[in-house]
Amino acid sequence: MYPKEKLVPGGILKPVSGKSFLFFGNSNKTSDFMVDGLLLWWEERKHDLSSVKQLVINIDNGPEYSGHRSQFLFRLSEFSCSTGLVIRLIYYPPYHSKYNPIERYWAGLEKSWNGYLLDSVSTVLNRARNFTWRGMQVTASYLDAVYEKGVKLCGKEKEGLERRLLRSPDLHWWDITICP
C-alpha cells in the first residue's frame, strides 16, 4: 500500500509561552517552504506583535535553512524589508538538537498521533490542531504550493546578499542579523 499523499512538516514554537504554529506542505522541504511558513505565521500574528521590532529565531542547522543557504537568507532579507523587522538567526550547534525545544515538541506531537491513521491532509491538520503543548492549543496550516529543490543565488546576487548580512565575527555561520 502506497501513501496517497506526502506531507512535509514545519513549525514555529515560542519556547517561553509554548505557543506553536505548524505548517504542512505537499511538496519539498526547502528554504522557500520554511520562509513561506514563517510568512504565514507572521500574517496571522502581526497585529498581536505590532510592537515587535526584532525577531530572534533560534534554529537548528537543517540543510534548508543553514547559515550557508543563500535562498533562505535571501527570502528572509525580503521578509525583513517588507515588515521592517530586524531578523536575528541564532543557530544551535551541529548535533545539539537535544537543546532545541521544538524537538521535544515534535516528539510529543508524534506520540499524540500514536494509533491514529493519518490518511488525509484534513486528518493530519485536525490531529495537529487537537494537540496541546504546555496547555496551549496548536495552530496548523497547509501550504499548497510546489517547492523546487536546489534554488540558490549565484555570483553578484549572492555577493549583494552577503553585504546585507551582519555575521558575528566569532560565530560567523551561527549568528546572523538581517536588517531591513
C-alpha positions as CSV (number, residue, x, y, z in Angstrom):
1,M,0.0,0.0,0.0
2,Y,1.4,3.4,-1.0
3,P,0.6,6.6,0.7
4,K,-1.9,8.8,-1.1
5,E,-0.1,12.0,-0.3
6,K,3.1,13.0,1.4
7,L,3.1,15.9,3.9
8,V,6.2,17.8,4.9
9,P,6.1,19.4,8.3
10,G,7.5,22.7,9.5
11,G,6.9,24.6,12.8
12,I,7.5,27.6,14.9
13,L,7.5,27.3,18.7
14,K,7.6,30.2,21.1
15,P,9.6,28.4,23.9
16,V,8.6,30.6,26.8
17,S,4.8,30.6,26.2
18,G,4.6,27.2,24.4
19,K,2.5,28.7,21.6
20,S,3.1,26.8,18.4
21,F,2.4,27.1,14.8
22,L,2.7,24.2,12.5
23,F,2.6,24.2,8.7
24,F,2.5,21.3,6.3
25,G,3.2,21.2,2.7
26,N,2.6,18.7,-0.1
27,S,5.9,19.3,-1.9
28,N,9.5,19.5,-0.7
29,K,11.0,20.9,2.5
30,T,13.0,23.7,1.0
31,S,14.2,27.2,2.1
32,D,11.1,28.7,0.3
33,F,8.8,26.3,2.2
34,M,10.3,27.3,5.5
35,V,10.1,31.0,4.8
36,D,6.5,30.8,3.4
37,G,5.6,29.1,6.8
38,L,7.2,32.0,8.6
39,L,5.3,34.5,6.4
40,L,2.0,32.7,7.1
41,W,2.8,32.7,10.9
42,W,3.6,36.5,10.7
43,E,0.5,37.3,8.8
44,E,-1.7,35.6,11.4
45,R,0.1,37.3,14.3
46,K,1.3,40.7,13.1
47,H,-1.5,42.6,14.9
48,D,-0.6,41.0,18.2
49,L,3.1,41.6,17.6
50,S,2.8,45.2,16.3
51,S,5.3,46.5,18.9
52,V,7.9,43.9,18.0
53,K,10.9,45.4,16.1
54,Q,13.2,42.3,16.1
55,L,12.6,38.6,15.7
56,V,15.2,36.3,17.2
57,I,14.9,32.9,15.7
58,N,16.6,30.0,17.4
59,I,17.0,27.5,14.6
60,D,18.7,24.2,14.0
61,N,21.2,23.6,11.3
62,G,18.9,21.9,8.8
63,P,20.1,21.9,5.2
64,E,17.1,24.0,4.1
65,Y,17.9,26.9,6.4
66,S,21.5,26.8,7.4
67,G,23.7,29.9,7.5
68,H,25.2,28.8,4.2
69,R,21.8,28.5,2.4
70,S,21.6,31.6,0.1
71,Q,18.0,31.2,-0.9
72,F,16.9,31.0,2.8
73,L,18.9,34.1,3.7
74,F,17.6,35.9,0.6
75,R,14.0,35.2,1.4
76,L,14.5,36.3,5.0
77,S,16.1,39.5,3.8
78,E,13.0,40.2,1.7
79,F,10.8,39.4,4.7
80,S,12.9,41.8,6.8
81,C,12.5,44.6,4.2
82,S,8.7,44.1,3.8
83,T,8.0,44.1,7.5
84,G,10.7,46.4,8.8
85,L,11.8,43.8,11.2
86,V,15.4,43.0,12.2
87,I,15.8,39.3,12.0
88,R,18.5,37.6,14.1
89,L,19.2,33.9,13.4
90,I,20.8,32.0,16.2
91,Y,21.7,28.5,15.2
92,Y,22.1,25.6,17.5
93,P,25.5,24.0,17.2
94,P,25.6,20.8,15.0
95,Y,24.5,17.7,16.8
96,H,22.8,19.6,19.6
97,S,19.2,19.2,18.7
98,K,18.5,17.9,22.2
99,Y,18.7,21.5,23.4
100,N,16.1,22.7,20.8
101,P,12.7,22.8,22.4
102,I,10.9,22.2,19.1
103,E,12.5,18.7,19.0
104,R,10.7,17.8,22.3
105,Y,7.6,19.4,20.8
106,W,7.7,17.2,17.7
107,A,8.3,14.1,19.9
108,G,5.1,15.0,21.9
109,L,3.1,15.5,18.7
110,E,4.3,12.2,17.3
111,K,3.3,10.5,20.5
112,S,-0.2,12.1,20.4
113,W,-0.6,10.6,16.9
114,N,0.1,7.1,18.1
115,G,-2.7,4.8,17.0
116,Y,-4.3,7.2,14.6
117,L,-4.5,6.6,10.9
118,L,-3.2,9.7,9.2
119,D,-4.8,9.0,5.9
120,S,-5.6,12.5,4.6
121,V,-4.5,16.1,4.8
122,S,-7.5,17.1,6.8
123,T,-6.9,14.2,9.3
124,V,-3.3,15.4,9.9
125,L,-4.3,19.0,10.3
126,N,-7.2,18.1,12.7
127,R,-5.0,15.8,14.8
128,A,-2.3,18.5,14.9
129,R,-4.8,21.2,15.9
130,N,-6.1,18.9,18.7
131,F,-2.6,18.6,20.2
132,T,-1.8,20.8,23.2
133,W,1.7,21.7,24.4
134,R,2.1,23.2,27.9
135,G,-1.6,23.8,27.9
136,M,-1.6,25.8,24.6
137,Q,-3.6,24.8,21.6
138,V,-1.7,24.4,18.3
139,T,-2.4,26.3,15.2
140,A,-1.9,24.3,12.0
141,S,-2.0,25.4,8.4
142,Y,-1.5,23.9,5.0
143,L,0.8,25.3,2.3
144,D,-0.4,24.1,-1.1
145,A,2.5,25.0,-3.4
146,V,5.2,23.4,-5.3
147,Y,8.7,24.0,-3.8
148,E,11.6,23.3,-6.1
149,K,14.8,21.9,-4.6
150,G,18.2,23.4,-5.4
151,V,17.2,27.1,-5.7
152,K,20.1,29.3,-4.8
153,L,21.7,32.6,-5.5
154,C,24.9,32.9,-7.6
155,G,27.5,35.5,-8.4
156,K,26.6,39.1,-7.9
157,E,23.2,38.2,-6.3
158,K,25.0,36.2,-3.6
159,E,27.6,39.0,-3.1
160,G,24.8,41.6,-2.7
161,L,23.1,39.4,-0.2
162,E,26.2,38.9,1.9
163,R,26.7,42.6,2.1
164,R,23.3,42.8,3.8
165,L,24.1,40.2,6.4
166,L,25.7,41.0,9.7
167,R,27.6,37.9,10.7
168,S,29.1,37.5,14.1
169,P,32.9,37.7,13.9
170,D,33.2,34.8,16.3
171,L,30.2,32.7,15.2
172,H,30.2,33.5,11.5
173,W,27.7,30.8,10.4
174,W,25.7,30.6,13.6
175,D,24.8,34.2,14.5
176,I,23.4,36.2,11.6
177,T,21.5,39.5,11.7
178,I,19.4,40.8,8.8
179,C,18.4,44.4,8.8
180,P,15.6,45.9,6.7
